[in-house]
Amino acid sequence: MTTETAPIHPVASAPQMPRAGSSRALAWAIAAVFGVLVAIALVVALAAALVVGAVVAVAALVLRLSPRRRSGDGPTTLEGRRTPDGWVVEAALRR
């Protein structure tokens, strides 16, 4: 009786993990890029807020400097009357 032994193949090794130094550098680079993007977003938000504030300030100034209504100017009412050709609507001032 002969027994043959099959050769044992070594188990394939797992892929090597990157070294801790390069992993740490990559983490710092990602954090730096994220920080720059956050800073850019804050600057854009600040600029947008300044533009909106300037628009509101100019509108308030224009409304403040606009001429006031005279006391004789009241709201207008529409006066309608029926004619043989149809309805006629005219604007009349309330007195």
C-alpha positions as CSV (number, residue, x, y, z in Angstrom):
1,M,0.0,0.0,0.0
2,T,1.4,3.2,-1.0
3,T,0.1,6.5,0.2
4,E,0.7,9.6,-1.7
5,T,0.7,12.9,-0.1
6,A,-0.6,15.9,-2.0
7,P,1.6,18.9,-1.8
8,I,0.2,21.6,0.5
9,H,-0.1,24.9,-1.1
10,P,0.4,27.9,1.1
11,V,-2.6,30.0,1.7
12,A,-2.6,33.2,-0.2
13,S,-1.7,36.1,2.0
14,A,-4.1,39.0,2.5
15,P,-3.2,42.2,0.7
16,Q,-0.8,44.3,2.6
17,M,-2.3,47.3,4.4
18,P,-0.8,50.6,3.7
19,R,1.7,51.8,6.1
20,A,0.5,53.9,9.0
21,G,2.5,57.0,7.9
22,S,0.9,57.2,4.4
23,S,-2.6,56.6,5.9
24,R,-2.1,59.4,8.4
25,A,-0.9,61.7,5.6
26,L,-3.9,60.9,3.5
27,A,-6.2,61.6,6.5
28,W,-4.6,64.9,7.0
29,A,-4.9,65.8,3.3
30,I,-8.6,64.9,3.3
31,A,-9.1,67.0,6.5
32,A,-7.3,69.9,4.9
33,V,-9.4,69.7,1.7
34,F,-12.6,69.5,3.8
35,G,-11.5,72.5,5.8
36,V,-10.8,74.6,2.7
37,L,-14.2,73.7,1.3
38,V,-15.9,74.7,4.5
39,A,-14.0,78.0,4.5
40,I,-15.1,78.7,0.9
41,A,-18.7,77.9,1.8
42,L,-18.6,80.3,4.7
43,V,-17.1,83.1,2.5
44,V,-19.8,82.5,-0.1
45,A,-22.5,82.6,2.5
46,L,-21.1,85.8,4.0
47,A,-21.0,87.4,0.5
48,A,-24.6,86.4,-0.2
49,A,-25.7,87.8,3.2
50,L,-24.0,91.1,2.5
51,V,-25.6,91.4,-0.9
52,V,-29.1,90.7,0.5
53,G,-28.5,93.2,3.3
54,A,-27.4,95.8,0.9
55,V,-30.5,95.3,-1.2
56,V,-32.8,95.6,1.8
57,A,-31.0,98.7,3.0
58,V,-31.3,100.4,-0.4
59,A,-35.0,99.5,-0.6
60,A,-35.6,101.0,2.9
61,L,-33.7,104.1,1.9
62,V,-35.8,104.5,-1.3
63,L,-39.0,104.0,0.6
64,R,-37.9,106.5,3.2
65,L,-37.1,109.2,0.6
66,S,-40.1,108.6,-1.6
67,P,-42.7,111.4,-1.6
68,R,-45.6,111.0,0.8
69,R,-49.1,110.8,-0.3
70,R,-51.1,113.9,-0.1
71,S,-54.2,113.8,2.2
72,G,-56.5,114.4,-0.8
73,D,-55.3,111.2,-2.5
74,G,-57.5,108.5,-1.3
75,P,-58.2,105.0,-2.6
76,T,-60.0,104.9,-5.9
77,T,-63.2,103.0,-6.3
78,L,-64.6,101.6,-9.5
79,E,-68.0,102.9,-10.5
80,G,-69.9,100.7,-12.9
81,R,-73.1,101.5,-14.8
82,R,-75.1,99.6,-17.4
83,T,-75.5,101.1,-20.8
84,P,-77.3,99.8,-23.9
85,D,-73.9,98.7,-25.2
86,G,-72.9,96.9,-22.0
87,W,-71.3,97.8,-18.7
88,V,-69.1,100.8,-18.4
89,V,-66.6,101.0,-15.5
90,E,-65.0,104.2,-14.5
91,A,-62.5,105.1,-11.7
92,A,-63.9,107.6,-9.3
93,L,-62.2,109.2,-6.3
94,R,-63.8,108.8,-2.9
95,R,-64.4,112.1,-1.2
